[in-house]
Amino acid sequence: MNGYAGHVGRVLPDPPDPIRLREDQLRLGLWMFLATVTMLFAAFTSAYVVRRSGSDWHHIALPSILWVNTFVLMASSVAVEMANRFGLRRRWPATAFSFGAALAFGIAFLGGQVIAWRQMVAMGVYLPSNPHSSFFYMLTGAHAVHIVAALIVLLWGLAMTREGSRNPRAWAAQMDLCRTFWHYLGGVWIFLFALVSLY
């Protein structure tokens, strides 16, 4: 009898919030993915630095459009931040517009990268031309692949904005994922661009 009473008197912990649990899982998955991407580009960078000491290394002139692409990507990050600010103020039409602008800038960045590759080919610089050109194509190509993935995430964020007014908390969590992924790739690009152009 006393055992039963003691059991009844216990305060059981609240069950886990399924929405919060899903948000934590998505956040953990993103950071694990970004850790993998970081290790990938760190390996590329190490190989770049080591290979640069070779006698066959010849620094190539990079297309000037890469500067334009950099500013376009930065503009996309600004648009993502504007989407976040508008969303926190529950201004959903402006949020959707800013998301759309971020997507447009991101696509323009990819288009600019294709133009840069074509300009390189027009100058007679190909993937196997020399080690510097090989690393340029490899690094920018790998980054472009991840930009495509990030654009899909931004598209997901834009779709969720339509439901933001019904669940602002879930939208804010999804927005954090979009911002983290996109700004991370923006930082990676600035690093890669500085690496291949200045070193």
C-alpha positions in Angstrom: 0.0 0.0 0.0 2.8 2.4 0.9 4.6 1.5 -2.3 1.6 2.3 -4.3 1.1 5.6 -2.6 4.7 6.5 -3.1 4.4 5.7 -6.8 1.3 7.8 -7.1 3.0 10.8 -5.4 5.8 11.0 -7.9 5.8 13.8 -10.5 6.5 12.3 -13.9 8.6 14.3 -16.4 6.8 16.0 -19.2 7.0 14.1 -22.5 9.4 15.5 -25.0 8.0 18.1 -27.4 8.0 16.5 -30.8 8.4 19.8 -32.6 11.4 20.8 -30.5 12.8 17.3 -31.0 12.6 17.5 -34.8 14.2 21.0 -34.7 17.1 19.7 -32.7 17.5 16.7 -35.1 17.6 19.0 -38.1 20.0 21.4 -36.4 22.3 18.5 -35.5 22.1 17.1 -39.0 23.0 20.4 -40.5 26.1 20.9 -38.3 27.2 17.3 -39.0 26.9 18.0 -42.7 28.8 21.3 -42.4 31.5 19.6 -40.4 31.9 17.1 -43.3 32.0 20.0 -45.8 34.6 21.8 -43.7 36.8 18.7 -43.7 36.5 18.3 -47.4 37.6 21.9 -48.2 40.3 21.7 -45.6 41.7 18.7 -47.4 41.5 20.5 -50.7 43.3 23.5 -49.2 46.0 21.4 -47.7 46.6 19.7 -51.1 46.6 23.1 -52.8 49.3 24.5 -50.4 51.5 21.4 -50.8 51.1 21.2 -54.6 51.8 24.9 -55.0 55.5 24.2 -54.2 55.9 22.1 -57.3 58.1 23.3 -60.2 55.2 22.9 -62.7 52.9 25.4 -60.8 51.9 28.3 -63.0 49.6 30.9 -61.6 46.7 31.6 -64.1 44.9 34.9 -64.6 41.4 34.5 -63.2 38.3 36.1 -64.9 37.3 39.4 -63.5 33.6 38.2 -63.4 34.6 36.3 -60.2 34.6 39.6 -58.4 31.1 40.3 -59.6 30.0 36.8 -58.5 31.4 37.5 -55.1 29.3 40.6 -54.7 26.3 38.8 -56.0 26.7 36.1 -53.4 27.1 38.8 -50.7 23.9 40.4 -51.9 22.2 37.1 -51.6 23.3 36.8 -47.9 21.9 40.3 -47.3 18.6 39.3 -48.8 18.5 36.2 -46.5 19.0 38.4 -43.5 16.3 40.8 -44.7 14.0 37.8 -45.0 14.8 36.8 -41.4 14.1 40.3 -40.1 10.8 40.7 -42.0 9.8 37.2 -40.7 10.4 38.1 -37.1 8.2 41.1 -37.6 5.5 38.9 -39.2 5.7 40.8 -42.5 5.2 37.7 -44.6 4.9 39.2 -48.1 8.2 41.1 -47.6 9.7 37.9 -46.2 8.7 35.9 -49.3 10.0 38.7 -51.6 13.4 38.7 -49.8 13.6 35.0 -50.0 12.9 35.2 -53.7 15.6 37.8 -54.1 18.1 35.6 -52.3 17.2 32.7 -54.6 17.6 34.9 -57.7 21.0 36.2 -56.5 22.1 32.6 -55.8 21.1 31.4 -59.2 22.8 34.5 -60.7 26.0 33.4 -58.8 25.9 30.0 -60.4 25.3 31.5 -63.8 28.3 33.8 -63.2 30.5 30.8 -62.3 29.5 29.0 -65.6 30.5 32.2 -67.5 33.8 32.2 -65.6 34.5 28.6 -66.6 33.7 29.4 -70.2 36.0 32.4 -70.2 38.7 30.2 -68.9 38.1 27.7 -71.7 38.1 30.5 -74.2 41.6 31.5 -72.9 42.8 28.0 -73.5 42.9 27.1 -69.8 41.4 23.7 -69.0 41.3 21.4 -66.1 44.5 19.5 -66.9 46.4 22.6 -68.2 48.4 23.0 -65.0 48.0 22.4 -61.3 46.6 25.9 -60.6 43.9 25.5 -63.2 43.1 22.0 -61.9 42.5 23.3 -58.4 40.5 26.2 -59.6 38.0 24.0 -61.5 37.9 21.5 -58.7 37.4 24.0 -55.8 34.9 26.2 -57.6 33.0 23.1 -59.0 32.8 21.6 -55.5 31.5 24.8 -54.1 28.9 25.2 -56.9 27.5 21.7 -56.1 27.0 22.8 -52.5 25.4 26.1 -53.6 22.9 24.0 -55.5 22.1 22.1 -52.3 21.8 25.4 -50.4 19.4 26.8 -53.0 17.2 23.8 -52.4 17.2 24.7 -48.7 16.3 28.3 -49.5 13.5 27.1 -51.7 12.3 25.0 -48.8 12.4 28.1 -46.6 10.4 30.1 -49.1 7.8 27.4 -49.2 7.6 27.4 -45.4 7.1 31.2 -45.3 3.6 30.7 -46.6 2.8 28.8 -43.4 4.8 31.1 -41.2 1.8 33.0 -39.9 0.3 29.7 -38.6 3.5 28.6 -36.8 6.0 31.4 -36.3 8.1 29.2 -34.0 8.6 26.5 -36.5 9.4 29.0 -39.2 12.0 30.7 -37.1 13.8 27.4 -36.5 13.8 26.6 -40.2 15.0 30.1 -41.0 18.0 29.5 -38.7 18.9 26.5 -40.7 18.6 28.4 -44.0 20.7 31.3 -42.7 23.4 29.0 -41.3 23.8 27.0 -44.4 23.8 30.0 -46.8 26.1 32.2 -44.8 28.5 29.3 -44.3 28.8 28.8 -48.0 29.3 32.5 -48.5 32.2 32.4 -46.1 33.7 29.4 -47.9 33.5 31.1 -51.2 35.3 34.2 -49.9 38.1 31.9 -48.5 38.4 29.9 -51.7 38.4 33.0 -53.9 41.2 34.6 -51.8 43.1 31.3 -51.9 43.1 30.8 -55.7 43.5 34.5 -56.6 46.1 35.7 -54.0 48.1 32.6 -53.2 
